[in-house]
């Protein structure tokens, strides 16, 4: 069960429930993946609300790894989206909100990679 006070969120993908959390290590991973120099630039990048499917893969994967799931971005890419991409986009929005504290009234709409 996710502990919101620790920045954890829950997500269900293909009937399997996951806990996601962005740790310092996973945030550093995302800084590298997005080619930004600092946390402020990373927050600004996510604050646009425009995320590609590849962005969702990277953030979702980093959140899974931050919560202790040994999973690669390639394995995240292979996850079925039978429940709709909205489930993953909503989980990513909740994860970013839990981490950066910026309320997001609408989950980001995925853009073409």
Backbone as a chain_set.jsonl record, in Angstrom:
{"seq": "XXXXXXXXXXXXXXXXXXXXXXXXXXXXXXXXXXXXXXXXXXXXXXXXXXXXXXXXXXXXXXXXXXXXXXXXXXXXXXXXXXXXXXXXXXXXXXXXXXXXXXXXXXXXXXXXX", "coords": {"N": [[0.831, -1.176, 0.0], [0.537, 2.204, -0.83], [2.284, 4.933, 0.647], [1.474, 8.044, 1.049], [2.673, 10.145, 2.43], [5.321, 9.561, 2.226], [5.768, 10.094, -0.355], [4.837, 8.197, -2.062], [2.85, 6.574, -4.566], [0.076, 4.699, -5.868], [-0.458, 2.439, -8.564], [-2.297, 0.702, -11.045], [-1.674, -1.599, -13.457], [-2.536, -3.508, -16.144], [-4.01, -5.179, -14.444], [-2.292, -5.585, -12.324], [-1.055, -4.364, -9.29], [1.004, -1.651, -8.438], [3.499, 0.091, -6.525], [4.774, 3.336, -6.66], [7.552, 5.581, -6.444], [9.465, 8.496, -6.326], [12.755, 8.712, -5.705], [15.826, 10.228, -4.471], [17.808, 9.093, -6.058], [16.319, 8.166, -8.289], [15.355, 10.59, -9.211], [17.747, 11.809, -9.974], [18.384, 10.079, -12.032], [16.323, 10.762, -13.81], [16.977, 13.461, -14.317], [19.295, 13.068, -15.81], [18.243, 11.544, -17.961], [16.512, 13.376, -19.162], [18.224, 15.371, -19.814], [18.788, 17.666, -18.238], [20.126, 20.168, -15.99], [19.537, 20.548, -13.302], [17.294, 20.189, -10.456], [15.269, 22.109, -10.496], [15.037, 22.691, -13.234], [14.159, 20.231, -14.095], [11.664, 20.043, -12.798], [10.411, 22.197, -14.055], [10.326, 21.243, -16.657], [8.53, 19.109, -16.39], [6.363, 20.523, -15.523], [5.051, 21.627, -17.678], [2.98, 20.077, -18.508], [2.805, 18.704, -20.825], [3.559, 15.722, -21.963], [5.385, 13.211, -23.575], [4.819, 9.841, -24.787], [7.163, 8.424, -24.376], [8.249, 9.997, -22.34], [6.424, 9.365, -20.306], [7.037, 6.641, -19.993], [9.699, 6.8, -19.036], [9.382, 8.268, -16.606], [7.472, 6.732, -15.219], [8.871, 4.299, -15.069], [11.147, 5.123, -13.569], [9.848, 5.771, -11.205], [8.854, 3.264, -10.458], [11.282, 1.866, -10.069], [12.324, 3.461, -8.017], [10.639, 2.746, -5.969], [11.471, 0.23, -5.489], [11.04, -1.804, -7.352], [12.53, -4.047, -9.506], [12.926, -3.193, -12.512], [13.251, -2.502, -15.969], [13.336, 0.274, -18.32], [12.734, -0.774, -20.802], [11.17, -2.983, -20.15], [9.022, -1.635, -19.012], [8.067, -0.339, -21.285], [7.004, -2.532, -22.583], [4.763, -3.124, -21.162], [1.312, -3.887, -21.106], [-1.347, -1.75, -22.133], [-4.011, -2.142, -21.569], [-6.04, -1.187, -19.906], [-6.124, 1.336, -20.702], [-4.228, 4.179, -21.669], [-4.594, 6.257, -20.037], [-4.562, 5.414, -17.354], [-1.818, 5.084, -16.749], [-0.861, 7.65, -17.328], [-2.291, 9.115, -15.415], [-1.23, 8.014, -13.064], [1.428, 8.849, -13.293], [1.04, 11.637, -13.182], [0.055, 11.853, -10.544], [2.292, 10.926, -9.181], [4.229, 12.879, -9.829], [2.989, 15.066, -8.627], [3.035, 14.221, -5.941], [5.761, 14.262, -5.526], [6.773, 16.832, -6.314], [4.89, 18.52, -5.321], [3.158, 20.214, -6.652], [-0.072, 20.895, -7.407], [-2.013, 19.134, -9.766], [-4.641, 19.624, -11.751], [-5.607, 18.186, -13.91], [-4.663, 15.118, -15.393], [-1.616, 14.739, -17.302], [-1.812, 14.83, -20.844], [-0.816, 12.283, -22.986], [1.664, 12.645, -25.476], [2.657, 12.083, -28.886], [5.62, 10.18, -29.312]], "CA": [[0.0, 0.0, 0.0], [1.332, 3.412, -0.972], [2.307, 5.881, 1.742], [1.535, 9.369, 0.418], [3.619, 10.987, 3.186], [6.661, 9.232, 1.738], [5.806, 10.393, -1.78], [4.461, 7.011, -2.828], [1.524, 6.485, -5.167], [-0.254, 3.373, -6.378], [-0.921, 2.357, -9.951], [-2.656, -0.631, -11.489], [-1.436, -1.779, -14.885], [-2.848, -4.871, -16.556], [-4.495, -5.919, -13.29], [-1.265, -5.714, -11.286], [-0.907, -3.13, -8.523], [2.384, -1.245, -8.193], [3.795, 1.304, -5.776], [5.782, 4.156, -7.32], [8.121, 6.622, -5.602], [10.677, 9.099, -6.87], [13.804, 8.905, -4.709], [16.906, 11.073, -4.987], [18.457, 8.36, -7.15], [15.486, 8.15, -9.49], [15.326, 11.968, -9.726], [19.018, 11.99, -10.684], [18.213, 9.316, -13.274], [15.47, 11.551, -14.698], [17.762, 14.618, -14.765], [20.161, 12.567, -16.876], [17.425, 11.12, -19.105], [15.929, 14.553, -19.809], [19.302, 16.278, -20.167], [18.698, 18.926, -17.5], [21.225, 20.324, -15.048], [19.143, 20.632, -11.9], [15.93, 19.793, -10.099], [14.358, 23.155, -10.96], [14.813, 22.49, -14.666], [13.354, 19.011, -14.227], [10.3, 20.411, -12.409], [9.875, 23.06, -15.121], [10.06, 20.359, -17.796], [7.304, 18.371, -16.111], [5.291, 21.476, -15.268], [4.371, 22.046, -18.904], [1.797, 19.234, -18.69], [2.895, 18.031, -22.124], [4.497, 14.619, -21.851], [5.309, 12.19, -24.626], [4.719, 8.478, -24.274], [8.494, 8.083, -23.862], [8.354, 10.663, -21.042], [5.662, 8.547, -19.36], [7.825, 5.427, -19.75], [10.85, 7.139, -18.187], [8.942, 8.666, -15.267], [6.844, 5.56, -14.609], [9.957, 3.364, -14.764], [11.939, 5.658, -12.459], [9.013, 5.639, -10.02], [8.861, 1.85, -10.079], [12.598, 1.536, -9.514], [12.438, 4.167, -6.747], [9.862, 1.995, -4.979], [12.099, -1.074, -5.29], [10.737, -2.799, -8.381], [13.662, -4.187, -10.433], [12.328, -3.198, -13.852], [13.918, -1.597, -16.897], [12.432, 1.035, -19.186], [12.292, -1.67, -21.866], [10.063, -3.765, -19.6], [7.888, -0.712, -18.876], [7.54, -0.158, -22.655], [6.276, -3.739, -22.976], [3.551, -3.298, -20.351], [0.082, -3.645, -21.863], [-2.161, -0.612, -21.685], [-5.378, -2.59, -21.773], [-6.95, -0.316, -19.179], [-6.02, 2.667, -21.284], [-3.031, 4.953, -21.347], [-4.965, 7.207, -18.994], [-4.124, 4.883, -16.056], [-0.402, 5.376, -16.555], [-0.726, 9.107, -17.279], [-2.802, 9.564, -14.121], [-0.254, 7.609, -12.048], [2.578, 9.744, -13.434], [0.62, 12.94, -12.66], [0.005, 11.737, -9.088], [3.668, 10.784, -8.726], [4.864, 14.198, -9.916], [2.365, 15.887, -7.594], [3.55, 13.77, -4.648], [7.182, 14.6, -5.443], [7.032, 18.261, -6.447], [3.894, 19.252, -4.563], [2.359, 21.116, -7.474], [-1.317, 20.23, -7.767], [-2.316, 19.018, -11.183], [-6.057, 19.328, -11.826], [-5.845, 17.22, -14.986], [-3.458, 14.367, -15.734], [-1.088, 15.153, -18.602], [-2.198, 14.063, -22.019], [0.383, 11.779, -23.659], [1.93, 13.122, -26.828], [3.394, 11.12, -29.697], [7.068, 10.222, -29.1]], "C": [[0.878, 1.243, 0.0], [1.181, 4.318, 0.241], [2.53, 7.267, 1.16], [2.532, 10.296, 1.128], [5.064, 10.731, 2.765], [6.803, 9.52, 0.249], [5.434, 9.222, -2.657], [3.053, 7.159, -3.402], [1.322, 5.061, -5.663], [-0.72, 3.474, -7.818], [-1.258, 0.903, -10.254], [-2.506, -0.681, -13.003], [-1.65, -3.249, -15.199], [-3.237, -5.749, -15.361], [-3.49, -6.103, -12.163], [-1.053, -4.362, -10.611], [0.567, -2.881, -8.219], [2.409, -0.038, -7.257], [4.904, 2.014, -6.527], [6.272, 5.221, -6.351], [9.363, 7.175, -6.295], [11.628, 9.397, -5.715], [14.846, 9.87, -5.275], [17.606, 10.4, -6.168], [17.632, 8.362, -8.416], [15.326, 9.56, -10.07], [16.614, 12.28, -10.489], [18.979, 11.257, -12.029], [17.396, 10.121, -14.286], [16.18, 12.813, -15.183], [18.648, 14.21, -15.939], [19.36, 12.228, -18.129], [16.861, 12.313, -19.868], [16.963, 15.622, -20.141], [19.199, 17.641, -19.503], [19.767, 18.952, -16.425], [20.823, 20.322, -13.58], [17.673, 20.278, -11.714], [14.899, 20.823, -10.558], [14.026, 23.004, -12.437], [13.963, 21.247, -14.912], [11.896, 19.313, -13.888], [9.649, 21.28, -13.479], [9.508, 22.222, -16.34], [8.745, 19.614, -17.596], [6.107, 19.301, -15.938], [4.543, 21.936, -16.499], [3.081, 21.27, -19.107], [1.777, 18.508, -20.018], [3.99, 16.973, -22.039], [4.284, 13.651, -23.002], [5.13, 10.827, -23.981], [6.076, 8.048, -23.716], [8.744, 8.76, -22.522], [7.641, 9.835, -19.975], [6.425, 7.278, -19.001], [8.963, 5.727, -18.784], [10.427, 7.46, -16.752], [8.327, 7.48, -14.531], [7.915, 4.554, -14.195], [10.802, 3.831, -13.595], [11.162, 5.547, -11.15], [8.941, 4.204, -9.529], [10.182, 1.476, -9.428], [12.814, 2.215, -8.16], [11.695, 3.461, -5.622], [10.384, 0.574, -4.796], [11.765, -2.146, -6.296], [11.914, -2.874, -9.353], [13.146, -4.315, -11.87], [13.041, -2.163, -14.724], [12.885, -0.795, -17.688], [11.923, 0.167, -20.332], [11.113, -2.521, -21.395], [8.823, -2.893, -19.393], [7.249, -0.506, -20.242], [6.682, -1.343, -23.079], [4.995, -3.956, -22.178], [2.321, -3.023, -21.204], [-0.691, -2.468, -21.277], [-3.632, -0.921, -21.932], [-6.406, -1.728, -21.067], [-6.926, 1.104, -19.704], [-4.772, 3.386, -20.805], [-3.316, 5.938, -20.223], [-4.516, 6.734, -17.615], [-2.677, 5.252, -15.767], [-0.184, 6.879, -16.468], [-1.202, 9.655, -15.937], [-1.835, 9.206, -12.998], [0.972, 8.511, -12.09], [2.234, 11.128, -12.887], [0.586, 12.925, -11.138], [1.405, 11.637, -8.496], [4.393, 12.125, -8.745], [4.298, 15.14, -8.865], [2.908, 15.511, -6.22], [4.998, 14.194, -4.445], [7.422, 16.092, -5.404], [5.999, 19.132, -5.743], [3.058, 20.228, -5.35], [1.076, 20.405, -7.864], [-1.54, 20.246, -9.269], [-3.792, 18.664, -11.324], [-6.4, 18.289, -12.873], [-4.571, 16.438, -15.236], [-2.949, 14.797, -17.1], [-1.564, 14.233, -19.709], [-0.932, 13.574, -22.698], [0.469, 12.314, -25.079], [2.676, 12.03, -27.587], [4.875, 11.288, -29.451], [7.784, 10.531, -30.384]], "O": [[1.852, 1.32, 0.748], [0.09, 4.457, 0.794], [3.657, 7.623, 0.816], [3.161, 11.136, 0.486], [5.926, 11.593, 2.934], [7.84, 9.225, -0.345], [5.683, 9.241, -3.863], [2.183, 7.787, -2.798], [2.282, 4.315, -5.853], [-1.302, 4.477, -8.23], [-0.587, -0.013, -9.777], [-3.129, 0.091, -13.732], [-1.027, -4.124, -14.598], [-2.843, -6.912, -15.279], [-3.812, -6.719, -11.147], [-0.891, -3.342, -11.281], [1.286, -3.786, -7.795], [1.463, 0.747, -7.207], [5.861, 1.385, -6.979], [5.501, 5.713, -5.527], [10.202, 6.421, -6.787], [11.338, 10.232, -4.858], [14.751, 10.28, -6.432], [17.953, 11.053, -7.152], [18.173, 8.539, -9.508], [15.177, 9.715, -11.283], [16.578, 12.937, -11.529], [19.481, 11.759, -13.035], [17.729, 10.162, -15.471], [16.011, 13.204, -16.337], [18.737, 14.924, -16.938], [19.759, 12.588, -19.237], [16.746, 12.265, -21.092], [16.617, 16.668, -20.691], [19.488, 18.661, -20.129], [20.257, 17.908, -15.995], [21.666, 20.119, -12.706], [16.924, 20.095, -12.674], [13.793, 20.464, -10.96], [12.876, 23.168, -12.843], [13.145, 21.219, -15.831], [10.991, 18.888, -14.608], [8.466, 21.116, -13.777], [8.488, 22.47, -16.982], [7.941, 19.502, -18.521], [4.968, 18.903, -16.18], [3.499, 22.577, -16.38], [2.179, 21.74, -19.8], [0.834, 17.773, -20.31], [5.181, 17.284, -22.044], [3.153, 13.316, -23.355], [5.273, 10.683, -22.767], [6.131, 7.376, -22.687], [9.383, 8.172, -21.649], [8.171, 9.623, -18.884], [6.457, 6.881, -17.836], [9.17, 4.99, -17.819], [11.041, 6.983, -15.798], [8.623, 7.25, -13.358], [7.867, 4.017, -13.088], [11.143, 3.036, -12.72], [11.745, 5.263, -10.104], [8.964, 3.953, -8.324], [10.208, 0.849, -8.369], [13.412, 1.627, -7.258], [12.078, 3.565, -4.456], [9.808, -0.205, -4.035], [12.165, -3.296, -6.12], [12.265, -1.866, -9.965], [12.957, -5.423, -12.372], [13.388, -1.079, -14.256], [11.706, -1.147, -17.718], [10.795, 0.353, -20.789], [10.17, -2.752, -22.151], [7.7, -3.361, -19.577], [6.023, -0.498, -20.356], [5.737, -1.18, -23.85], [4.223, -4.867, -22.479], [2.284, -2.039, -21.942], [-0.677, -2.236, -20.068], [-4.39, -0.089, -22.43], [-7.519, -1.551, -21.564], [-7.635, 1.973, -19.197], [-4.33, 3.21, -19.67], [-2.401, 6.4, -19.54], [-4.127, 7.555, -16.783], [-2.35, 5.685, -14.662], [0.59, 7.343, -15.631], [-0.582, 10.562, -15.383], [-1.635, 10.0, -12.078], [1.498, 8.896, -11.046], [3.053, 11.734, -12.196], [1.038, 13.877, -10.502], [1.676, 12.197, -7.434], [5.09, 12.471, -7.792], [5.037, 15.927, -8.274], [3.211, 16.392, -5.416], [5.416, 14.456, -3.318], [8.183, 16.58, -4.568], [6.2, 20.336, -5.584], [2.309, 21.006, -4.759], [1.124, 19.407, -8.584], [-1.287, 21.243, -9.945], [-4.175, 17.527, -11.05], [-7.395, 17.578, -12.732], [-3.493, 17.03, -15.289], [-3.737, 15.177, -17.966], [-1.699, 13.023, -19.527], [-0.042, 14.381, -22.966], [-0.535, 12.418, -25.785], [3.266, 11.143, -26.97], [5.36, 12.418, -29.385], [9.012, 10.607, -30.403]]}, "num_chains": 1, "name": "protein.A"}
